């Protein structure tokens, strides 16, 4: 069995973890918003790269990823039609974890192979975590051909590109199937979930046996970002409540 990269070993040792989506933040105050996440104790910042083709929204790209100057791990979610064409630029921008969708390209294996040879520009020795993403409308079994080439599976609980969607009821069953496929692979693969995670359901979502929970609007809701971030981290990462 291959030796896990330092990053995936760290994530496994501290599972479950939260990855905080940044696109719902006040992007005019990007540095300050990221600093609030750091102060709250977050470990990962999640960046949704959408091209307006794979899903309806057109969001950000490598220059935005590079502009996030932080010790947090940069968790880049490529929701684009041709991820292979963007990998080099995303890696050069400082990505630590990169998700490619099974639905996005006909050369997913090649894209994962390119990622496997890529060097992390932040700390070369810690490597880049490769994740395969799967939309709610795709069968979970479609991840099986890629399990030899990834360190994480990301199950989407909403359709990509539309905000405000509830956590899909089928996700619990899909996570269970993904966990079984991962176990059958015999590889140390992390399981993540993305979409529809709120302060009301975060603890329950985490109880579904996931290693990584992506949440964004529950933190950046226009209110107290610092307090929201601490609460979500407490719920997802199961931090003990401080004694009064």
Protein Blocks (a to p, Z undefined) as FASTA:
>chain_A
ZZddfklmmmmmmcccddddfklmcfklmmmmmmmmmmnopabdcddddehlmpmbdcbd
fklmmmmgcfbdcddddddfblmlmmmmmmmnopabdcddfklpcklmmmmmmmmmpccf
klmmnopaddddddfkbcfklmmmmmmmccbdcddfbdehiehiacdfklmmmmmmmmmm
mmmnopacddddeejiafklmmmmmmnopabdcdfklmmnopafklmmmmmmmmmnopac
ddZZ
